[in-house]
Amino acid sequence: MSLNLVRAVARVENMDELHLARLLVLLRTIDRGRGKTVEGITKLAKLDFLLRYPNCLERVLKALNIDPTKAEIKPFERSSIETKMIRFRYGPWDGRYRRWIALLVGKGLVTTYVQGKTVHVGLTDSGKEISKIISNREEYRDIDRRSNLLLKSVGNFSATKLKNFVYDTFPELLNMKWGEKITI
């Protein structure tokens, strides 16, 4: 592998725009015109984990007795990690979620509010418009389709139930140290 390729991959990984677009697609799937929010940043991270790692989504589908071929994973996706996440106290995590949410709020695409101890994240009207445009782009169709599949499969799980389900489905996460990169 050439050093130029490594540098190119590192640049892409650090491009907030790719992550913001994926999160907008996921939030659009959750919202579906009903004004529904994600209840908790940690829940958002778990859902995004399954979206970012389609091979893990496939494993979730198997665990739920849903046809795993519905994830439609392409051969290159089986051997590559789109973006890194780390083992965290409550499951897979990327330290940039708060940054990404702040960027989306700053752009007027999402809104947040706190209810009890839970941060809710939802789309604004502008966010709905932009997320629809992104979801309809060819390069985001797999993400949009998988978001829908993901929400139909585990979207109604509470944050705690989703955390427990992720750990039951991926027991190797339990043996990882906090902060260790996930390489499932």
DATATA-V887947 format. One record per helix or strand of 2 or more residues. SS is the DSSP state (H for helix, E for strand). FROM is the first residue (numbers start at 0). TO is the last residue. Records with the same first field share a line. If there is no record, write none. Layout:
SS: FROM-TO / FROM-TO
This chain:
H: 2-12 / 15-30 / 40-51 / 53-62 / 67-70 / 74-77 / 96-105 / 124-134 / 137-153 / 158-168 / 170-174
E: 37-38 / 85-87 / 90-92 / 109-114 / 117-122
